[in-house]
Amino acid sequence: MATVLIADSGSTKCEWRLLNEGKSKKIFTTGISPYFLSAGQIQLLLEKELLPKIKNTVIDEVFYYGTGLKDDANKRLIKNVLKKVFPDTTAEVQTDLLGAARALSINEKGVCCILGTGSNSCYYNGKKIIKNSPGIGYILGDEGSGAYLGKKVIQYFLYNTFDEELMFAFNEKYNTNADEIIMNVYTKPQPNRYLASYALFLAENRGHYMVENIIEDGLNDFFFTHLSKYTESWLYPVHFAGSISYGFKDVLKNLCHSYEMEMGTVLKHPMDGLMKYHSK
């Protein structure tokens, strides 16, 4: 039986699953984005955070699904790094979106979405991605993502839009100010992660009308901007993966009902589905 290593990487964290002799081992490392990390930095990350946890294991196959891999140059970069880290291993490198589609739909047709630090969607015909709404990143797009929702939280704070209750809760949790926020967003690395970290404030303050409005409006922007562009959204189940999807699945269910779409599977992490796909 082949020893298989599967990776599902977002910008914030990467989940790995080692399948060896019928057993599964779960490993987490820092997220890998070729837009923010060089080949050398990615290799160093894997050598420090991954290899010590799988030492003395001979890997036969690596299936890597990650963010930022729609660009063929980024795909080659990741593949080259994997060849250096696992020189005697066969590696398949695909987008996180295809990974989510395989995890959510396996071999069935469906519209598959990722709502995590970033956001993405596609129509998957059971074998490959046929349609993909343009992903234009956290500055211009990523509707419904953690970065998108977190940015709205920051705006409500900086513009003093939150009421007294939420302003108190925000200050208690973050103890920050405008200068520090702006420095993190505009001058420090990986601002998308920083923005997404504020989405947790929404999860912790459910029930307040301002919080519910931010969540519903942000997720509705995803439905209106992306899902409504697929005719398949009304023909096949609409599936969701990612921390935002899982945390606010009640809102997604209501929006699917409002748009008269069939809500399918919701996974916090696609890995369980990917293990099923690669063991079929």
C-alpha positions in Angstrom: 0.0 0.0 0.0 1.4 3.4 -1.0 2.2 5.9 1.7 0.4 9.1 0.7 0.7 12.7 2.0 -2.2 15.1 1.3 -2.0 18.8 1.9 -4.8 21.4 2.0 -3.2 24.8 2.4 -4.8 28.2 2.8 -3.0 31.5 3.5 -3.3 31.1 7.3 -2.7 27.4 7.9 -2.0 24.1 6.1 -3.5 20.8 7.1 -1.5 17.7 6.2 -2.7 14.1 6.4 -0.3 11.2 6.3 -1.9 7.9 5.1 0.4 5.0 6.0 -0.5 1.3 6.3 -4.2 2.1 6.9 -3.5 4.7 9.5 -4.0 8.5 9.3 -1.8 11.1 11.0 -2.9 14.8 11.2 -0.3 17.5 11.0 -0.6 21.3 10.9 1.9 23.9 9.6 1.8 27.5 8.8 -0.2 28.3 5.6 1.6 28.5 2.3 0.9 31.2 -0.2 3.3 31.6 -3.2 2.1 35.2 -3.4 3.6 36.0 0.0 6.4 33.4 0.4 9.4 32.7 -1.8 10.5 29.2 -2.8 13.2 29.4 -0.2 10.9 30.4 2.6 8.4 27.7 1.7 11.2 25.0 1.7 12.4 26.2 5.0 8.9 26.2 6.4 8.4 22.5 5.4 11.8 21.5 6.7 11.1 23.1 10.1 7.4 22.4 10.6 6.6 19.3 8.5 9.6 17.0 8.1 10.3 16.5 11.9 6.8 15.2 12.3 7.1 12.6 9.5 10.7 11.6 9.9 11.7 8.0 9.0 8.6 7.8 6.7 9.1 7.1 3.0 6.5 9.1 1.1 5.3 7.6 -2.2 2.9 10.2 -3.3 2.1 13.8 -2.4 -1.2 15.5 -3.3 -0.9 19.2 -2.6 -3.9 21.5 -2.8 -3.2 25.2 -2.1 -4.1 28.8 -2.4 -2.6 31.0 -5.1 -2.1 28.1 -7.6 -4.4 29.3 -10.4 -1.2 30.9 -11.7 0.9 28.2 -13.5 4.2 29.8 -12.4 3.1 29.5 -8.7 2.1 25.8 -9.4 5.6 25.1 -10.8 7.2 26.9 -7.8 5.3 24.6 -5.3 6.1 21.5 -7.3 9.8 22.4 -7.5 9.9 22.9 -3.7 8.2 19.6 -3.1 10.7 17.9 -5.4 13.5 19.3 -3.2 11.9 18.3 0.1 10.7 14.9 -1.2 13.1 14.1 -4.0 11.9 10.5 -4.6 8.2 11.2 -4.5 5.5 11.7 -7.1 3.8 15.0 -6.5 0.5 16.4 -7.9 -0.1 20.1 -7.3 -3.6 21.5 -7.7 -5.6 24.6 -6.7 -7.3 24.6 -3.3 -10.5 25.1 -5.3 -10.1 21.7 -7.0 -9.3 20.2 -3.7 -12.5 21.6 -2.2 -14.5 20.4 -5.2 -13.1 16.9 -4.9 -13.7 16.9 -1.1 -17.2 18.3 -1.3 -18.6 16.6 -4.5 -16.2 13.6 -4.9 -17.4 12.5 -8.4 -20.7 14.3 -8.5 -21.7 17.6 -10.2 -22.0 20.6 -8.0 -21.2 24.3 -7.3 -18.3 24.3 -4.8 -17.3 27.3 -2.7 -14.5 28.2 -0.3 -15.1 30.8 2.4 -12.0 31.0 4.5 -9.3 33.7 4.8 -10.2 34.3 1.1 -13.1 33.2 -1.1 -13.6 31.3 -4.3 -16.2 29.3 -6.2 -16.6 27.0 -9.2 -18.9 24.7 -11.1 -17.4 21.1 -10.9 -18.7 18.4 -13.3 -17.5 15.5 -11.1 -14.1 15.4 -12.7 -12.8 18.9 -13.3 -13.6 22.6 -12.8 -15.7 23.8 -15.8 -16.5 27.4 -14.6 -14.8 29.7 -12.1 -15.9 33.1 -11.1 -12.9 35.5 -11.2 -10.9 35.6 -8.0 -9.4 39.1 -7.7 -7.9 38.9 -4.2 -8.6 40.4 -0.8 -8.1 44.1 -1.8 -10.5 44.1 -4.8 -12.7 41.1 -4.0 -12.9 38.0 -1.8 -16.5 38.7 -1.0 -17.8 36.6 1.9 -14.3 35.7 3.1 -12.8 36.2 6.6 -10.7 39.1 5.2 -13.8 40.7 3.7 -15.8 40.4 6.9 -12.9 41.3 9.1 -12.3 44.5 7.0 -15.9 45.4 7.7 -15.4 44.9 11.5 -12.4 47.2 11.4 -14.4 49.8 9.4 -17.2 49.8 12.0 -14.6 50.3 14.7 -12.6 53.0 13.0 -15.6 54.9 11.8 -17.2 54.7 15.2 -20.2 52.9 13.7 -20.4 50.2 16.4 -22.8 51.1 19.3 -21.5 51.4 22.9 -21.9 47.7 23.6 -19.8 46.5 20.6 -17.2 49.3 21.0 -16.6 48.1 24.5 -16.4 44.4 23.4 -14.0 45.3 20.6 -11.7 47.3 22.9 -11.7 44.6 25.5 -10.8 42.0 23.0 -8.2 43.8 20.8 -6.9 46.8 22.8 -5.7 48.4 19.6 -6.0 51.8 17.8 -6.2 53.3 14.3 -2.4 53.7 13.9 -1.7 50.1 14.9 -4.4 48.8 12.6 -3.3 50.8 9.6 0.3 49.8 10.1 -0.7 46.1 10.1 -2.8 46.5 7.0 -0.5 48.7 4.9 3.1 48.0 6.0 3.3 44.5 7.5 3.3 41.2 5.7 0.2 39.0 5.0 -2.4 41.7 5.7 -5.1 39.3 4.5 -4.5 37.1 7.5 -4.6 40.1 9.8 -7.9 41.3 8.4 -9.4 37.8 8.6 -8.5 37.5 12.3 -11.2 40.1 13.0 -13.9 37.8 11.7 -13.7 36.0 15.0 -15.3 39.1 16.6 -18.4 38.4 14.6 -18.6 34.8 15.7 -18.2 35.8 19.4 -21.0 38.5 19.2 -23.7 36.7 17.3 -27.2 38.0 18.0 -26.4 41.7 18.0 -28.1 43.2 15.0 -25.0 45.0 13.7 -23.0 41.8 13.8 -25.8 39.9 12.0 -26.0 42.6 9.4 -22.3 42.4 8.7 -22.4 38.7 8.3 -25.5 38.5 6.2 -24.4 41.4 4.0 -20.9 40.0 3.5 -22.2 36.5 2.6 -24.9 37.9 0.4 -22.3 39.8 -1.6 -20.7 36.4 -2.3 -24.0 35.0 -3.5 -24.9 38.0 -5.6 -21.4 38.6 -7.1 -20.5 34.9 -7.7 -23.1 32.2 -7.2 -25.8 34.0 -9.1 -23.6 34.0 -12.2 -23.7 30.2 -12.4 -26.9 28.8 -14.0 -25.7 25.5 -12.3 -26.4 27.1 -8.9 -30.1 26.2 -9.5 -29.4 22.8 -11.1 -27.0 21.2 -8.6 -26.3 21.3 -4.9 -24.2 24.3 -3.7 -21.4 23.1 -1.3 -19.3 25.1 1.0 -15.9 24.6 2.7 -13.8 26.8 5.0 -13.9 28.3 8.5 -16.3 31.1 7.5 -18.6 28.6 5.8 -18.7 26.4 8.8 -19.0 29.1 11.4 -21.9 30.9 9.7 -23.6 27.9 8.0 -27.0 29.0 9.4 -26.7 32.3 7.4 -25.6 30.3 4.3 -28.7 28.1 4.7 -31.0 31.1 4.9 -29.4 32.7 1.8 -29.6 29.4 -0.2 -33.3 29.4 0.7 -33.7 33.0 -0.3 -32.0 32.4 -3.7 -33.9 29.1 -4.1 -30.7 27.1 -4.3 -30.2 23.6 -2.9 -27.6 23.7 0.0 -25.2 20.8 -0.1 -22.4 19.8 2.1 -20.6 22.2 4.5 -17.1 21.3 5.6 -14.9 23.3 8.0 -11.9 21.5 6.6 -11.9 19.7 3.2 -9.4 17.1 4.4 -11.9 14.3 5.3 -13.4 14.6 1.9 -10.0 14.5 0.2 -9.1 11.4 2.2 -12.2 9.8 0.9 -11.5 11.0 -2.7 -7.9 9.6 -2.7 -8.8 6.3 -1.1 -11.7 5.6 -3.6 
